[in-house]
Amino acid sequence: MSTEDEYALVVAGDHVRSAYVALVGRLGLRCADFGRATDAAAWLNGSAPAVAILEVEDGGCGFLRELRDRYGPDMPAVLISADRTTPADVVAGLLVGADDYAAESMDAEEFLARVRRLVDRTKPARGATADLRRLSSLTQREREVLALTTEGMTQKQVATAMGISIKTVGAHMQNLLGKLGVHSRMEAVALAARAASAGV
């Protein structure tokens, strides 16, 4: 279900954090867990978590807003709470951007099923976001080479269309393959097509 760079972000008090870490492990995700939102915020790197599980009492709502600003609406997020579980609390949590809101007393299997559904549902969107991030790292010339290659042109045809040498086209192609993290022209074309079909 997971790839090596996928992880779950858990922010919860000491009394429940290990339980949530164990549940996340059943999804095949590695876990980055913290007792306070401020510690998690200081740790964050460039990649969005596959899911964020945030305890309301430990600054979860404010931190969720920060995560949304950083990673956008596609990142799955669940707010959890021991005490703030009234309908008004749930509505407030959903309004700040949570995909789900759960009481800490919820059955573990039900909670796991909800998280699994969120992670699975958002995989295509997260993949498209990653594709877009990689494509945006290309230079203008590299994008032109990729676009013409995607249209089915050979390296020689690309060189003619762009008015550059075949050797220069080859250099651009090698550079863009490295930036996209792929090993062949076919993989690069497939990535570009995937991003285009997702509207990114």
Z-matrix of the N, CA and C atoms (Angstrom, degrees):
N
C 1 1.452
C 2 1.526 1 112.22
N 3 1.319 2 115.89 1 -29.39
C 4 1.457 3 117.75 2 -173.91
C 5 1.510 4 111.60 3 -114.14
N 6 1.316 5 114.73 4 163.89
C 7 1.446 6 120.85 5 169.62
C 8 1.512 7 107.13 6 -112.16
N 9 1.325 8 116.87 7 170.21
C 10 1.453 9 119.44 8 -172.06
C 11 1.527 10 113.10 9 -62.53
N 12 1.333 11 117.53 10 -29.44
C 13 1.456 12 118.88 11 -176.21
C 14 1.523 13 112.91 12 -89.60
N 15 1.311 14 118.58 13 -0.23
C 16 1.459 15 120.78 14 178.91
C 17 1.525 16 110.23 15 -83.42
N 18 1.304 17 114.60 16 136.65
C 19 1.459 18 118.82 17 178.18
C 20 1.522 19 109.51 18 -146.84
N 21 1.319 20 115.08 19 159.15
C 22 1.453 21 120.88 20 174.04
C 23 1.523 22 107.88 21 -105.29
N 24 1.303 23 115.99 22 143.43
C 25 1.461 24 121.84 23 177.52
C 26 1.524 25 107.76 24 -107.16
N 27 1.322 26 116.97 25 120.80
C 28 1.462 27 121.57 26 -179.15
C 29 1.521 28 108.64 27 -120.14
N 30 1.331 29 115.75 28 123.96
C 31 1.466 30 121.42 29 173.67
C 32 1.516 31 106.96 30 -122.55
N 33 1.330 32 116.39 31 109.67
C 34 1.469 33 120.67 32 -176.92
C 35 1.518 34 109.42 33 -158.64
N 36 1.316 35 115.68 34 160.76
C 37 1.455 36 121.50 35 179.37
C 38 1.526 37 112.53 36 -66.26
N 39 1.324 38 114.79 37 162.25
C 40 1.465 39 120.40 38 -176.63
C 41 1.523 40 112.61 39 -58.19
N 42 1.329 41 117.17 40 -29.45
C 43 1.469 42 120.33 41 -174.15
C 44 1.533 43 113.10 42 -70.31
N 45 1.325 44 117.40 43 -21.05
C 46 1.474 45 119.49 44 -177.70
C 47 1.531 46 114.16 45 -128.02
N 48 1.333 47 117.18 46 -11.54
C 49 1.468 48 119.06 47 -171.50
C 50 1.527 49 112.53 48 -59.09
N 51 1.320 50 117.82 49 -43.91
C 52 1.469 51 119.90 50 -177.56
C 53 1.525 52 111.45 51 -63.22
N 54 1.325 53 117.11 52 -31.77
C 55 1.471 54 120.29 53 179.03
C 56 1.531 55 110.47 54 -67.28
N 57 1.328 56 116.31 55 -41.68
C 58 1.468 57 119.39 56 179.36
C 59 1.526 58 111.50 57 -70.21
N 60 1.319 59 116.08 58 -36.08
C 61 1.468 60 119.73 59 176.28
C 62 1.529 61 110.03 60 -61.35
N 63 1.326 62 116.08 61 -41.66
C 64 1.466 63 120.21 62 179.49
C 65 1.527 64 111.07 63 -64.86
N 66 1.331 65 116.84 64 -40.46
C 67 1.462 66 120.25 65 178.62
C 68 1.523 67 111.20 66 -63.94
N 69 1.328 68 116.04 67 -43.83
C 70 1.458 69 120.32 68 179.32
C 71 1.529 70 110.19 69 -61.20
N 72 1.312 71 116.13 70 -37.82
C 73 1.459 72 120.33 71 178.66
C 74 1.520 73 112.25 72 -58.92
N 75 1.319 74 117.16 73 -30.47
C 76 1.463 75 120.55 74 178.42
C 77 1.524 76 112.20 75 -69.76
N 78 1.328 77 117.01 76 -17.01
C 79 1.466 78 121.05 77 176.18
C 80 1.530 79 111.19 78 -87.96
N 81 1.325 80 116.70 79 -1.40
C 82 1.457 81 120.22 80 -179.79
C 83 1.511 82 113.40 81 80.83
N 84 1.329 83 116.34 82 17.61
C 85 1.465 84 120.40 83 -179.35
C 86 1.519 85 109.94 84 -103.54
N 87 1.330 86 116.26 85 139.56
C 88 1.460 87 117.88 86 169.16
C 89 1.523 88 107.21 87 -74.22
N 90 1.310 89 116.07 88 163.82
C 91 1.465 90 118.66 89 -171.56
C 92 1.525 91 111.33 90 -129.90
N 93 1.325 92 115.20 91 137.91
C 94 1.455 93 121.80 92 169.55
C 95 1.525 94 105.05 93 -111.89
N 96 1.335 95 117.02 94 111.94
C 97 1.470 96 118.91 95 -173.71
C 98 1.525 97 111.27 96 -121.74
N 99 1.332 98 113.56 97 143.34
C 100 1.460 99 121.31 98 -175.82
C 101 1.520 100 109.74 99 -141.64
N 102 1.324 101 115.33 100 152.79
C 103 1.455 102 120.20 101 177.92
C 104 1.516 103 112.90 102 -86.59
N 105 1.339 104 116.23 103 -21.44
C 106 1.470 105 119.91 104 -178.95
C 107 1.518 106 110.26 105 -134.89
N 108 1.321 107 114.97 106 147.41
C 109 1.461 108 120.53 107 -179.49
C 110 1.523 109 111.41 108 -63.51
N 111 1.329 110 117.81 109 -34.39
C 112 1.466 111 119.92 110 -178.82
C 113 1.526 112 111.05 111 -63.40
N 114 1.336 113 117.07 112 -37.67
C 115 1.467 114 120.63 113 178.31
C 116 1.530 115 110.53 114 -67.09
N 117 1.336 116 116.01 115 -41.36
C 118 1.460 117 120.38 116 179.18
C 119 1.529 118 110.61 117 -64.19
N 120 1.329 119 116.76 118 -40.91
C 121 1.459 120 121.14 119 -179.40
C 122 1.525 121 111.13 120 -62.92
N 123 1.326 122 116.38 121 -38.54
C 124 1.464 123 120.55 122 179.74
C 125 1.525 124 111.44 123 -69.71
N 126 1.331 125 116.96 124 -26.43
C 127 1.465 126 121.54 125 -177.48
C 128 1.523 127 113.57 126 -83.21
N 129 1.327 128 117.10 127 -28.16
C 130 1.467 129 121.80 128 -170.22
C 131 1.518 130 113.01 129 -47.63
N 132 1.351 131 113.67 130 137.21
C 133 1.455 132 118.59 131 176.02
C 134 1.517 133 109.39 132 -112.69
N 135 1.322 134 118.30 133 -158.42
C 136 1.456 135 120.67 134 -173.67
C 137 1.516 136 115.74 135 -76.75
N 138 1.326 137 118.05 136 -19.88
C 139 1.465 138 119.12 137 -173.81
C 140 1.515 139 111.78 138 -97.79
N 141 1.323 140 115.69 139 136.58
C 142 1.465 141 121.24 140 179.24
C 143 1.522 142 109.83 141 -72.25
N 144 1.330 143 117.62 142 145.56
C 145 1.461 144 119.17 143 175.83
C 146 1.527 145 111.31 144 -69.83
N 147 1.335 146 115.42 145 153.69
C 148 1.462 147 119.69 146 175.14
C 149 1.519 148 110.05 147 -67.13
N 150 1.331 149 116.14 148 -27.95
C 151 1.464 150 122.16 149 173.98
C 152 1.521 151 107.90 150 -161.03
N 153 1.326 152 115.87 151 144.99
C 154 1.465 153 121.16 152 174.85
C 155 1.526 154 108.02 153 -114.71
N 156 1.323 155 116.70 154 128.49
C 157 1.461 156 122.68 155 177.77
C 158 1.521 157 106.02 156 -116.91
N 159 1.327 158 116.21 157 112.60
C 160 1.459 159 121.27 158 -168.29
C 161 1.525 160 111.01 159 -124.98
N 162 1.317 161 117.01 160 126.78
C 163 1.462 162 120.73 161 177.84
C 164 1.528 163 109.53 162 -82.35
N 165 1.313 164 115.65 163 128.91
C 166 1.460 165 121.85 164 -177.49
C 167 1.526 166 110.67 165 -57.74
N 168 1.328 167 116.30 166 -43.20
C 169 1.465 168 120.81 167 -176.06
C 170 1.531 169 113.32 168 -66.80
N 171 1.317 170 117.38 169 -16.38
C 172 1.469 171 120.91 170 -179.55
C 173 1.525 172 111.91 171 -107.25
N 174 1.327 173 116.35 172 31.47
C 175 1.456 174 121.04 173 176.30
C 176 1.515 175 114.26 174 84.54
N 177 1.325 176 117.00 175 20.19
C 178 1.457 177 121.55 176 -174.97
C 179 1.516 178 115.08 177 -60.16
N 180 1.322 179 117.87 178 -41.18
C 181 1.471 180 120.11 179 -176.13
C 182 1.522 181 111.77 180 -66.29
N 183 1.328 182 116.64 181 -47.55
C 184 1.457 183 119.79 182 178.73
C 185 1.517 184 111.83 183 -64.75
N 186 1.329 185 116.17 184 -39.64
C 187 1.458 186 120.63 185 179.77
C 188 1.521 187 110.99 186 -67.19
N 189 1.320 188 116.93 187 -35.05
C 190 1.460 189 120.43 188 178.18
C 191 1.526 190 110.53 189 -61.70
N 192 1.315 191 116.64 190 -40.99
C 193 1.470 192 119.35 191 177.13
C 194 1.527 193 110.69 192 -60.68
N 195 1.332 194 116.23 193 -39.56
C 196 1.469 195 120.68 194 178.11
C 197 1.531 196 110.99 195 -64.79
N 198 1.326 197 116.29 196 -41.30
C 199 1.460 198 120.48 197 178.30
C 200 1.528 199 111.54 198 -64.62
N 201 1.317 200 116.24 199 -40.06
C 202 1.477 201 120.04 200 178.09
C 203 1.534 202 110.50 201 -63.36
N 204 1.330 203 116.64 202 -41.42
C 205 1.468 204 120.23 203 178.11
C 206 1.520 205 110.73 204 -62.09
N 207 1.310 206 115.73 205 -37.27
C 208 1.462 207 120.71 206 -175.36
C 209 1.528 208 112.77 207 -80.79
N 210 1.338 209 116.91 208 -42.74
C 211 1.462 210 120.48 209 -170.50
C 212 1.525 211 114.78 210 -113.92
N 213 1.332 212 118.14 211 -8.01
C 214 1.453 213 120.00 212 178.11
C 215 1.523 214 113.03 213 86.83
N 216 1.335 215 116.49 214 -175.01
C 217 1.459 216 121.79 215 -171.16
C 218 1.531 217 114.81 216 -81.99
N 219 1.326 218 117.99 217 -8.87
C 220 1.467 219 119.25 218 -173.47
C 221 1.523 220 114.21 219 -82.87
N 222 1.318 221 117.21 220 -17.60
C 223 1.460 222 120.44 221 -179.00
C 224 1.527 223 110.64 222 -71.08
N 225 1.337 224 118.85 223 122.29
C 226 1.464 225 120.79 224 179.77
C 227 1.532 226 110.70 225 -67.39
N 228 1.323 227 115.98 226 135.85
C 229 1.466 228 119.87 227 -179.92
C 230 1.519 229 110.69 228 -140.95
N 231 1.333 230 115.53 229 135.44
C 232 1.462 231 122.00 230 178.93
C 233 1.517 232 108.30 231 -124.32
N 234 1.316 233 116.68 232 126.75
C 235 1.452 234 121.04 233 172.44
C 236 1.523 235 108.57 234 -92.62
N 237 1.324 236 116.43 235 139.13
C 238 1.467 237 121.37 236 177.32
C 239 1.523 238 108.65 237 -125.44
N 240 1.313 239 115.56 238 151.97
C 241 1.457 240 118.99 239 -179.91
C 242 1.517 241 110.42 240 -154.40
N 243 1.330 242 115.11 241 144.68
C 244 1.462 243 120.42 242 176.46
C 245 1.522 244 110.72 243 -84.41
N 246 1.324 245 116.75 244 -38.43
C 247 1.465 246 120.76 245 -171.64
C 248 1.530 247 114.13 246 -115.75
N 249 1.314 248 116.79 247 -33.32
C 250 1.470 249 119.59 248 -173.76
C 251 1.529 250 109.27 249 -89.57
N 252 1.320 251 115.18 250 79.30
C 253 1.474 252 120.23 251 -173.04
C 254 1.530 253 112.71 252 -126.78
N 255 1.323 254 117.28 253 16.76
C 256 1.459 255 119.22 254 177.22
C 257 1.532 256 108.54 255 -73.15
N 258 1.334 257 117.49 256 162.37
C 259 1.470 258 119.06 257 175.81
C 260 1.524 259 113.13 258 -53.23
N 261 1.331 260 117.31 259 -37.09
C 262 1.470 261 120.61 260 179.48
C 263 1.524 262 110.88 261 -64.74
N 264 1.340 263 116.76 262 -38.31
C 265 1.465 264 120.72 263 177.97
C 266 1.523 265 110.84 264 -64.99
N 267 1.328 266 115.32 265 -43.29
C 268 1.466 267 120.47 266 -179.61
C 269 1.520 268 110.22 267 -62.16
N 270 1.326 269 116.55 268 -46.32
C 271 1.462 270 121.12 269 179.63
C 272 1.530 271 110.27 270 -60.31
N 273 1.324 272 116.52 271 -43.48
C 274 1.467 273 120.08 272 179.60
C 275 1.526 274 110.75 273 -61.49
N 276 1.321 275 116.33 274 -40.90
C 277 1.458 276 120.72 275 179.33
C 278 1.514 277 112.13 276 -64.81
N 279 1.317 278 116.43 277 -41.17
C 280 1.458 279 120.20 278 178.99
C 281 1.529 280 110.80 279 -67.53
N 282 1.317 281 116.45 280 -35.09
C 283 1.456 282 120.54 281 -179.15
C 284 1.530 283 112.53 282 -69.02
N 285 1.332 284 118.02 283 -28.06
C 286 1.469 285 119.28 284 178.12
C 287 1.528 286 111.10 285 -83.57
N 288 1.347 287 117.06 286 -1.72
C 289 1.455 288 119.14 287 172.77
C 290 1.508 289 117.03 288 118.90
N 291 1.349 290 118.28 289 5.91
C 292 1.465 291 119.25 290 178.82
C 293 1.527 292 110.58 291 -71.76
N 294 1.342 293 116.39 292 144.20
C 295 1.459 294 121.12 293 174.50
C 296 1.525 295 110.59 294 -83.82
N 297 1.323 296 116.12 295 -23.81
C 298 1.455 297 121.44 296 179.23
C 299 1.520 298 108.25 297 -153.55
N 300 1.324 299 115.75 298 160.76
C 301 1.466 300 121.60 299 -178.89
C 302 1.517 301 106.17 300 -140.54
N 303 1.321 302 116.43 301 124.70
C 304 1.470 303 119.43 302 -173.87
C 305 1.520 304 111.92 303 -131.94
N 306 1.317 305 115.37 304 143.96
C 307 1.455 306 120.78 305 171.81
C 308 1.525 307 108.55 306 -77.71
N 309 1.323 308 116.55 307 144.49
C 310 1.457 309 119.52 308 179.72
C 311 1.521 310 111.77 309 -62.64
N 312 1.316 311 115.87 310 -21.28
C 313 1.463 312 120.03 311 179.83
C 314 1.531 313 112.90 312 -81.55
N 315 1.333 314 117.35 313 -2.33
C 316 1.460 315 120.49 314 -179.30
C 317 1.533 316 110.74 315 -59.60
N 318 1.319 317 115.65 316 144.24
C 319 1.453 318 121.22 317 176.10
C 320 1.536 319 109.80 318 -54.49
N 321 1.327 320 116.06 319 133.97
C 322 1.465 321 120.83 320 -175.46
C 323 1.523 322 112.35 321 -59.85
N 324 1.330 323 117.30 322 -39.65
C 325 1.462 324 120.29 323 -178.57
C 326 1.529 325 111.11 324 -66.91
N 327 1.331 326 116.36 325 -38.74
C 328 1.467 327 119.72 326 177.88
C 329 1.523 328 110.31 327 -65.73
N 330 1.325 329 116.16 328 -43.57
C 331 1.458 330 119.84 329 179.27
C 332 1.526 331 110.44 330 -61.03
N 333 1.320 332 116.14 331 -44.66
C 334 1.460 333 120.77 332 -179.60
C 335 1.524 334 111.47 333 -62.01
N 336 1.325 335 116.46 334 -39.99
C 337 1.466 336 120.48 335 179.02
C 338 1.527 337 110.66 336 -63.90
N 339 1.331 338 116.66 337 -40.11
C 340 1.471 339 119.89 338 178.81
C 341 1.529 340 111.21 339 -64.40
N 342 1.327 341 116.04 340 -43.63
C 343 1.462 342 119.85 341 -179.46
C 344 1.523 343 110.55 342 -66.18
N 345 1.334 344 116.80 343 -42.86
C 346 1.463 345 120.82 344 179.26
C 347 1.530 346 110.63 345 -59.35
N 348 1.337 347 116.57 346 -41.63
C 349 1.469 348 120.94 347 179.56
C 350 1.526 349 110.51 348 -61.96
N 351 1.321 350 116.66 349 -43.27
C 352 1.465 351 120.16 350 -179.94
C 353 1.523 352 111.90 351 -64.52
N 354 1.321 353 116.51 352 -44.94
C 355 1.462 354 120.95 353 -178.42
C 356 1.529 355 110.12 354 -63.49
N 357 1.326 356 116.45 355 -45.63
C 358 1.471 357 120.22 356 -179.26
C 359 1.521 358 111.57 357 -65.52
N 360 1.329 359 116.57 358 -39.25
C 361 1.462 360 120.86 359 -176.15
C 362 1.527 361 111.95 360 -66.65
N 363 1.308 362 117.17 361 -33.16
C 364 1.457 363 119.74 362 -173.60
C 365 1.519 364 113.20 363 -96.85
N 366 1.315 365 118.32 364 0.47
C 367 1.466 366 119.71 365 -179.06
C 368 1.526 367 113.50 366 -56.42
N 369 1.335 368 119.84 367 -48.78
C 370 1.468 369 118.50 368 -179.47
C 371 1.528 370 112.23 369 -60.02
N 372 1.309 371 116.85 370 -40.99
C 373 1.465 372 119.69 371 -179.09
C 374 1.522 373 110.90 372 -65.52
N 375 1.347 374 116.06 373 -40.82
C 376 1.455 375 118.58 374 179.65
C 377 1.520 376 110.90 375 -67.37
N 378 1.331 377 116.13 376 -36.16
C 379 1.458 378 119.80 377 177.45
C 380 1.513 379 111.21 378 -64.52
N 381 1.327 380 116.58 379 -41.68
C 382 1.464 381 120.65 380 179.42
C 383 1.523 382 110.43 381 -65.08
N 384 1.339 383 116.92 382 -37.60
C 385 1.458 384 120.37 383 178.13
C 386 1.517 385 110.50 384 -63.99
N 387 1.337 386 116.35 385 -41.13
C 388 1.464 387 120.13 386 178.21
C 389 1.522 388 110.62 387 -64.93
N 390 1.344 389 116.83 388 -40.87
C 391 1.464 390 120.75 389 177.72
C 392 1.525 391 110.45 390 -60.28
N 393 1.316 392 115.95 391 -44.41
C 394 1.464 393 120.41 392 -179.13
C 395 1.526 394 110.63 393 -62.58
N 396 1.340 395 116.01 394 -41.63
C 397 1.459 396 119.97 395 -179.32
C 398 1.532 397 110.19 396 -62.02
N 399 1.331 398 116.91 397 -41.32
C 400 1.463 399 119.98 398 179.35
C 401 1.526 400 111.22 399 -69.84
N 402 1.329 401 117.11 400 -42.04
C 403 1.465 402 120.32 401 179.95
C 404 1.526 403 111.32 402 -63.76
N 405 1.324 404 116.36 403 -34.13
C 406 1.466 405 119.82 404 -177.74
C 407 1.528 406 111.91 405 -70.15
N 408 1.341 407 116.81 406 -13.72
C 409 1.467 408 119.80 407 179.53
C 410 1.527 409 112.43 408 -81.90
N 411 1.339 410 117.13 409 -9.09
C 412 1.466 411 120.54 410 -178.23
C 413 1.531 412 111.27 411 -76.02
N 414 1.340 413 115.47 412 149.15
C 415 1.462 414 119.78 413 173.17
C 416 1.533 415 108.89 414 -75.74
N 417 1.314 416 115.76 415 168.55
C 418 1.460 417 120.23 416 179.67
C 419 1.523 418 111.49 417 -58.44
N 420 1.325 419 117.03 418 -43.79
C 421 1.467 420 121.36 419 -179.25
C 422 1.531 421 110.82 420 -65.75
N 423 1.316 422 116.37 421 -40.23
C 424 1.469 423 119.95 422 178.59
C 425 1.527 424 110.49 423 -64.32
N 426 1.317 425 116.13 424 -37.33
C 427 1.474 426 119.74 425 177.56
C 428 1.523 427 110.79 426 -65.55
N 429 1.330 428 116.08 427 -39.17
C 430 1.472 429 119.80 428 178.61
C 431 1.526 430 110.60 429 -63.73
N 432 1.330 431 116.45 430 -44.09
C 433 1.464 432 120.70 431 178.34
C 434 1.524 433 109.93 432 -59.96
N 435 1.336 434 116.87 433 -45.38
C 436 1.460 435 120.58 434 -179.54
C 437 1.524 436 111.23 435 -65.15
N 438 1.338 437 116.90 436 -42.03
C 439 1.467 438 120.36 437 -179.16
C 440 1.526 439 111.23 438 -62.18
N 441 1.326 440 116.93 439 -44.33
C 442 1.465 441 120.53 440 -179.74
C 443 1.528 442 111.32 441 -69.19
N 444 1.333 443 115.82 442 -35.63
C 445 1.463 444 119.90 443 176.84
C 446 1.524 445 109.78 444 -65.98
N 447 1.327 446 116.26 445 -38.76
C 448 1.467 447 121.36 446 178.84
C 449 1.524 448 110.92 447 -63.24
N 450 1.339 449 116.62 448 -29.38
C 451 1.467 450 120.95 449 177.61
C 452 1.529 451 112.57 450 -76.41
N 453 1.339 452 116.48 451 -3.93
C 454 1.456 453 120.21 452 176.58
C 455 1.516 454 114.96 453 100.03
N 456 1.324 455 117.01 454 7.61
C 457 1.468 456 119.76 455 -179.24
C 458 1.523 457 111.04 456 -74.29
N 459 1.330 458 115.38 457 147.88
C 460 1.459 459 121.21 458 172.63
C 461 1.520 460 108.32 459 -78.88
N 462 1.331 461 115.82 460 170.20
C 463 1.460 462 119.81 461 179.28
C 464 1.538 463 110.46 462 -61.04
N 465 1.315 464 116.53 463 -38.58
C 466 1.472 465 120.87 464 179.17
C 467 1.528 466 110.39 465 -65.07
N 468 1.331 467 117.07 466 -42.71
C 469 1.470 468 120.67 467 179.42
C 470 1.523 469 111.14 468 -65.61
N 471 1.339 470 116.32 469 -38.26
C 472 1.462 471 120.30 470 177.23
C 473 1.529 472 109.79 471 -62.11
N 474 1.339 473 116.15 472 -44.13
C 475 1.467 474 120.49 473 179.80
C 476 1.522 475 110.83 474 -59.63
N 477 1.342 476 116.69 475 -44.08
C 478 1.467 477 121.03 476 179.38
C 479 1.526 478 110.85 477 -63.39
N 480 1.338 479 116.29 478 -45.93
C 481 1.467 480 120.81 479 -177.46
C 482 1.524 481 111.97 480 -63.37
N 483 1.336 482 116.41 481 -34.77
C 484 1.460 483 120.20 482 -177.14
C 485 1.520 484 113.13 483 -93.67
N 486 1.342 485 116.04 484 -9.21
C 487 1.464 486 119.17 485 -179.60
C 488 1.514 487 113.70 486 70.71
N 489 1.313 488 115.73 487 33.24
C 490 1.470 489 120.36 488 178.81
C 491 1.528 490 108.48 489 -129.02
N 492 1.330 491 116.68 490 172.30
C 493 1.463 492 120.17 491 -177.73
C 494 1.529 493 110.91 492 -78.92
N 495 1.328 494 114.44 493 158.36
C 496 1.465 495 119.80 494 177.22
C 497 1.532 496 109.84 495 -61.01
N 498 1.340 497 115.61 496 -36.72
C 499 1.462 498 119.97 497 179.15
C 500 1.531 499 111.21 498 -61.80
N 501 1.329 500 116.30 499 -40.33
C 502 1.478 501 120.16 500 178.92
C 503 1.523 502 110.75 501 -67.12
N 504 1.331 503 116.58 502 -39.67
C 505 1.473 504 120.16 503 175.92
C 506 1.525 505 109.41 504 -59.49
N 507 1.342 506 115.94 505 -43.71
C 508 1.464 507 120.23 506 179.07
C 509 1.515 508 112.11 507 -60.85
N 510 1.331 509 116.12 508 -39.55
C 511 1.467 510 120.31 509 179.02
C 512 1.528 511 110.86 510 -65.79
N 513 1.342 512 115.93 511 -43.72
C 514 1.471 513 119.53 512 176.96
C 515 1.534 514 110.57 513 -60.57
N 516 1.344 515 115.85 514 -41.41
C 517 1.458 516 120.28 515 -178.49
C 518 1.535 517 110.89 516 -63.53
N 519 1.328 518 116.86 517 -44.25
C 520 1.468 519 120.03 518 179.22
C 521 1.529 520 110.76 519 -62.32
N 522 1.335 521 116.00 520 -41.21
C 523 1.465 522 119.61 521 179.51
C 524 1.522 523 111.48 522 -63.44
N 525 1.339 524 116.53 523 -44.54
C 526 1.470 525 118.54 524 -176.42
C 527 1.530 526 111.04 525 -71.67
N 528 1.333 527 117.33 526 -32.62
C 529 1.463 528 119.36 527 176.40
C 530 1.527 529 110.07 528 -60.85
N 531 1.342 530 115.33 529 -42.29
C 532 1.460 531 119.62 530 179.13
C 533 1.517 532 112.08 531 -64.02
N 534 1.330 533 116.34 532 -43.87
C 535 1.464 534 120.54 533 -179.38
C 536 1.528 535 112.16 534 -65.63
N 537 1.331 536 116.31 535 -35.16
C 538 1.470 537 120.52 536 -178.43
C 539 1.526 538 112.12 537 -83.75
N 540 1.320 539 116.53 538 -11.06
C 541 1.454 540 119.94 539 179.97
C 542 1.518 541 113.44 540 70.92
N 543 1.331 542 117.20 541 31.97
C 544 1.464 543 122.06 542 178.81
C 545 1.526 544 108.99 543 -121.03
N 546 1.343 545 116.17 544 170.08
C 547 1.452 546 119.74 545 -171.85
C 548 1.531 547 114.17 546 -115.62
N 549 1.314 548 117.45 547 -5.07
C 550 1.466 549 118.85 548 -178.06
C 551 1.526 550 110.50 549 -148.80
N 552 1.349 551 114.80 550 162.97
C 553 1.465 552 120.17 551 176.50
C 554 1.520 553 110.50 552 -59.16
N 555 1.342 554 116.23 553 -38.72
C 556 1.473 555 120.11 554 -178.50
C 557 1.525 556 111.42 555 -61.65
N 558 1.334 557 115.82 556 -42.01
C 559 1.464 558 119.42 557 178.81
C 560 1.528 559 110.64 558 -65.19
N 561 1.327 560 116.79 559 -39.83
C 562 1.467 561 120.39 560 179.38
C 563 1.521 562 110.71 561 -64.04
N 564 1.332 563 116.46 562 -42.76
C 565 1.469 564 120.89 563 178.14
C 566 1.523 565 110.46 564 -63.40
N 567 1.340 566 116.66 565 -40.82
C 568 1.466 567 120.69 566 179.83
C 569 1.527 568 110.82 567 -64.37
N 570 1.326 569 116.97 568 -40.31
C 571 1.459 570 120.55 569 178.19
C 572 1.522 571 111.17 570 -63.73
N 573 1.341 572 116.11 571 -44.65
C 574 1.466 573 120.22 572 179.25
C 575 1.531 574 111.02 573 -62.74
N 576 1.336 575 116.40 574 -39.81
C 577 1.460 576 120.41 575 179.77
C 578 1.523 577 110.94 576 -67.38
N 579 1.347 578 116.05 577 -38.17
C 580 1.463 579 120.38 578 178.95
C 581 1.522 580 110.68 579 -63.07
N 582 1.326 581 116.07 580 -44.06
C 583 1.457 582 120.12 581 178.75
C 584 1.531 583 111.08 582 -64.18
N 585 1.337 584 116.60 583 -40.79
C 586 1.452 585 120.60 584 -179.19
C 587 1.530 586 111.55 585 -65.90
N 588 1.324 587 116.13 586 -39.66
C 589 1.471 588 119.29 587 -178.44
C 590 1.518 589 111.65 588 -70.07
N 591 1.351 590 115.53 589 -23.78
C 592 1.463 591 119.41 590 177.63
C 593 1.522 592 111.18 591 -86.62
N 594 1.338 593 116.05 592 -1.72
C 595 1.449 594 120.30 593 177.89
C 596 1.510 595 114.11 594 77.21
N 597 1.327 596 116.36 595 25.17
C 598 1.461 597 119.31 596 -179.47
C 599 1.514 598 110.08 597 -109.57
